[in-house]
Amino acid sequence: MSSERAASDLVTEKPQESELLIVTGLSGAGRTTTSHALEDHGWYVVENLPPQMLVTLADLVARNPHSIPRLAVVVDVRSKHLFDSIRESLNSLTAAGVTYRVLFLEAAENVLVRRFEQGRRPHPLQGSGRISEGIAAERELLQEIRSRADVVLDTTNFNVHDLNREITQLFSDHGPIVLRLNIMSFGFKYGLPNDANFVADVRFVPNPHWVPELRPFTGQDPQVSEFVLEAQGTQQFIEHYVAALEPVLEGYRRENKHYATLAVGCTGGKHRSVAIAEELAHRLSSLPSVKITVAHRDLGRE
């Protein structure tokens, strides 16, 4: 990675007003991956915005900073005529008192050529010429905005995961990637959740449904929760399951997988799965950089 300013200068204390980040750079250097990474960290991303619209959009966000506190605008040279006005647009932002940062992505020519060839698509500026000619034309066109960039990232030696990690370090609130784990209870008789990454079958636990005084309650009620969690084998299952999940979730974070769903199922999704899902959420919430949400899909069904 190369940087025109120290990265630590850019990620210290966040300003109170809306943040505006302009993402640009050479085609094939990773703008799409960067956009997705920024979205994962709460940025509102607008892609392929004509530079003439920068001031208008920045003004709109500035009027209501709480609605879009972090705006990233991706600007490319798909339309060379429109991009010619980038200098005036940036000067207008400065004149209007808008604080912004510019992230510029670049890579070595041979790497860019290989990426275009692997993707079997032409460079946007090559016309009837070669890919290398399009890259050279783009470098010349982008020279000025590169000189004004706050951060220049050279992605020559980056894969998708490397670039994700770099964007995380520069532009997320908390640095390391947070995995969002949704723990969902469900009833097998209503079908498996389509988006489940893991499915835990807890029908081995005695069913409170067959205990008349517990039947009207749910796994969120203490009397049912105690019955389920104190049943033979439940605690052993939970302890082993949490231990098995820890390296998996850590691996997900390393591989930049940001979302996962753990489905916990019993027969009807009312008693056992609800109680055990709540307990798993409690145990897993102590893991670093994992954000837990809990949903009970079939709670309330007859």
Secondary structure, 3 states (H helix, E strand, C coil): CCCCCCHHHCCCCCCCCCEEEEEEECCCCCHHHHHHHHHHCCCEEEECCCHHHHHHHHHHHHHCCCCCCEEEEECCCCCHHHHCCHHHHHHHHHHCCCCEEEEEEECCHHHHHHHHHHHCCCCCCCCCCCHHHHHHHHHHHHHHHHHCCCEEEECCCCCHHHHHHHHHHHHCCCCCCCEEEEEEEEEHHHCCCCCCCEEEECCCCCCHHHCCCCCCCCCCCHHHHHHHHCCCCHHHHHHHHHHHHHHHHHHHHHCCCCEEEEEEEECCCCCHHHHHHHHHHHHHCCCCCEEEEEEECCCCCC
